[in-house]
Amino acid sequence: MKRLILVLVIPFLSFIPGQIQDEKEDIQIAFTSAMKGVYWAQENVSPKRETMFKDIIVNNKKICTVKIYKQVGGLKIISEGYEGSTKVEITTYRSTSEK
């Protein structure tokens, strides 16, 4: 009976509040990295290319991957931010004026 209680209790001990806080921090860092990719994409749109892919690397660490697709009437920007094993993806659509 004691073994059964230990087997049932030990998995719940793995969800320590400190680990949850670390996970929130990882998500926030990955989100910030993804936003850096969005800002980079908005500043570096090529007028000639239909699609563009870029990995942004800081201190020998890949912080995000940016994909830019030109579509009718605008741009589609997909930015994936990374922190450890956490990945956050942001997809934005930006309309461009027809001239």
N, C-alpha and C positions, 0 to 999 in steps of 0.2 A: 504494500500500500504506500509506503514511504517513497519507493522508487517511482510509482505512478505520479505522485504529487510533484516530485522533482522534475519528471519529464514534462509535466504540464506547465510548471512555473518557469523553468529556465528559458523557453522561447520568449516569454513576455519580458524578461529582464533585458533582452537585447534592445528594446525600445526605450532607451534611457533618454531623458530630455536633452542632454548635451548633444547626442547624435542628431536629434531633430533640429536643433539650433544650427549645427554644422551643415546639415542638408539645406536649410533655408539660406545660409550664407553662400553655399555653392550655387544655388539657383540664382541668387542675386548677382553673383560675380559672372555667371554665364549669361544672364540677361544683359548686364552692362557690356560685356564683350560683344554680344549680338547687336546691341545698339551702336557700338563703334563701327561695326560692319555696315549698318544702315547709313550712318553718316558718311562713311567712306564712299559708299555706292552713290549717294546723291551728289557728291562732289566730283566723282570721276566717271561720269557717264560718257561713253564714247559715241559721237554722232554717227560713226560709220558701222559699228558692230551691232548685230542683232542680239547676240548673247555674249555674256562675259562672266568668267569665273575667277575668283581670287581668294587665296588663303592669306590671312593676315597673321603674321608671326611676330611676337614680341619676346625678346630674351630667349630665343630658341624654343619657344612654346607656341603652338598653334592656338590662337585665342578664338578665331572665327573663320568661317567660310562664307563668302558672299557670292550670290548668283544674281545676275541682272538679265532680265529678258525684256526686249522691246516688244510691245504689243500695240495694236491699233488704239491710238488715242492716249498712250501712256507707257509707263514702266511697271514691271513687276520685280520687286526686290525681295529675295529670300536670304536671310542672314541667320546662320547657325552659330551660337556662342557655346564655348566649351569651358568647363572647369572640372578637372578630374574625370569622373565617369558621368557627369551631369551635362546634358545638352539641352539648350533652349533654342527654339526656332521662331523667328519673327518673319512674317510675310507682310509686305506693304505694297500698296498700289499707289502710284503717283500719276496723275493725269498731266499731260503736256498740251500746251495750246497749239493749235494748228495755225501755221503762218504761211 
